[in-house]
């Protein structure tokens, strides 16, 4: 039988160690807090700790499946209900796929609207900028038949 010097319970000693741990190095305080909260589950033996670890690991792996198919592998024992459930889950997956496609189409539509608005604002900016420049785009007889006239006023 092994006995721990510091029991995993709320006592003045463990609270003081936890506070001291947070002051010195915060992960140390967090480790002491974890020991206080979950130390009893390990029971002080490596076998109990390994069993607890395996239990948590299996729980995480069983809950990591995504979508509705996580439930379809289990049988209820009633074939009619299992068939009904599979049909409903298939219908829900189709509905989800349809909604995802609509979301993608909407995002594409909004992106096109943003691009059109940006293009309109840019064209307006360029039109205002061209209008504010003197001599730009104003060829009132200044080119005199010169095919190299670029509108900047310097026919170099």
C-alpha positions in Angstrom: 0.0 0.0 0.0 1.3 3.4 -1.0 0.4 6.6 0.8 0.9 10.0 -0.6 2.6 12.6 1.5 0.2 15.3 0.1 -3.3 14.0 -0.3 -5.3 15.2 -3.3 -7.9 17.1 -1.4 -8.7 20.7 -0.5 -6.5 21.5 2.5 -4.6 24.5 3.6 -1.3 22.8 2.5 -2.5 22.0 -1.0 -4.1 25.4 -1.4 -0.9 27.1 -0.3 1.1 24.9 -2.7 -1.3 25.7 -5.5 -1.0 29.5 -4.9 2.8 29.2 -4.6 2.9 27.3 -7.8 0.9 29.9 -9.6 3.2 32.6 -8.3 6.4 30.9 -9.2 5.4 29.3 -12.5 1.8 29.1 -13.6 1.9 25.6 -15.2 3.1 24.3 -11.8 0.1 25.8 -10.1 -2.1 24.3 -12.8 -0.6 20.9 -12.2 -1.3 21.2 -8.4 -4.8 22.2 -9.2 -5.2 19.2 -11.5 -3.8 16.9 -8.8 -6.3 18.3 -6.2 -9.2 17.9 -8.5 -8.4 14.5 -10.2 -5.8 12.9 -8.0 -8.3 10.6 -6.3 -9.3 9.1 -9.6 -5.7 7.8 -10.1 -5.8 6.2 -6.6 -2.1 6.3 -6.2 -1.3 3.2 -8.3 0.0 3.0 -11.8 -2.6 0.5 -12.8 -5.5 2.8 -11.8 -3.9 5.7 -13.5 -3.4 3.6 -16.7 -7.1 2.4 -16.5 -8.3 6.0 -16.1 -6.1 7.1 -19.0 -7.4 4.3 -21.3 -11.0 5.1 -20.3 -10.5 8.8 -21.3 -8.7 7.9 -24.5 -11.5 5.6 -25.6 -14.1 8.2 -24.8 -12.3 10.8 -26.9 -11.9 8.4 -29.8 -15.5 7.4 -29.7 -16.7 11.0 -29.7 -14.3 12.2 -32.4 -16.4 11.0 -35.3 -18.1 13.8 -37.3 -21.5 14.0 -38.8 -24.5 11.8 -38.4 -22.8 8.5 -39.3 -21.4 8.1 -35.8 -24.7 6.7 -34.7 -25.6 4.6 -37.7 -23.1 1.8 -36.8 -25.0 0.9 -33.7 -28.1 -1.3 -33.9 -31.1 -0.7 -31.8 -32.2 -4.3 -32.1 -35.2 -3.3 -34.2 -34.6 -3.7 -37.9 -37.5 -1.4 -38.9 -36.3 1.4 -36.6 -32.7 1.0 -37.8 -33.9 1.3 -41.4 -36.0 4.4 -40.5 -33.1 6.0 -38.7 -30.7 5.3 -41.6 -33.2 6.8 -44.0 -33.6 9.9 -41.9 -29.9 10.3 -41.4 -29.3 10.0 -45.2 -32.0 12.7 -45.7 -30.4 15.0 -43.2 -27.0 14.5 -44.8 -28.5 15.4 -48.2 -30.1 18.5 -46.7 -26.9 19.5 -45.1 -25.0 19.1 -48.4 -27.7 21.2 -50.2 -27.5 23.9 -47.5 -23.7 23.9 -47.8 -24.0 24.3 -51.6 -26.4 27.2 -51.0 -24.0 28.8 -48.6 -21.1 28.5 -51.1 -23.3 30.0 -53.8 -24.3 32.9 -51.5 -20.7 33.6 -50.6 -19.8 33.6 -54.3 -22.7 36.0 -55.0 -21.5 38.4 -52.2 -18.0 38.2 -53.5 -19.2 39.2 -57.0 -21.2 42.1 -55.5 -18.1 43.3 -53.6 -16.0 43.1 -56.8 -18.6 45.0 -58.8 -18.8 47.7 -56.0 -15.1 47.9 -55.9 -14.9 48.2 -59.7 -17.5 50.9 -59.7 -15.7 52.9 -56.9 -12.4 52.5 -58.7 -13.9 53.7 -62.0 -15.5 56.7 -60.3 -12.1 57.5 -58.6 -10.3 57.3 -62.0 -13.0 59.4 -63.7 -12.6 62.0 -60.9 -8.9 61.9 -61.1 -8.9 62.3 -64.9 -11.2 65.2 -64.6 -9.0 67.0 -62.1 -5.9 66.7 -64.2 -5.3 69.6 -66.6 -4.8 68.6 -70.2 -5.4 64.9 -69.7 -7.8 63.5 -72.2 -8.2 67.1 -73.6 -6.9 67.0 -77.2 -8.4 70.2 -78.5 -6.2 70.5 -81.5 -3.0 70.0 -79.4 -1.8 66.9 -81.2 -1.8 68.6 -84.6 -2.0 65.3 -86.4 0.9 63.8 -84.4 0.3 60.1 -84.0 2.6 59.9 -81.0 0.6 62.4 -78.9 0.0 60.7 -75.5 -2.1 63.4 -73.9 0.5 64.4 -71.3 1.5 67.5 -73.0 5.1 66.3 -73.7 5.5 65.0 -77.2 9.1 63.9 -76.7 
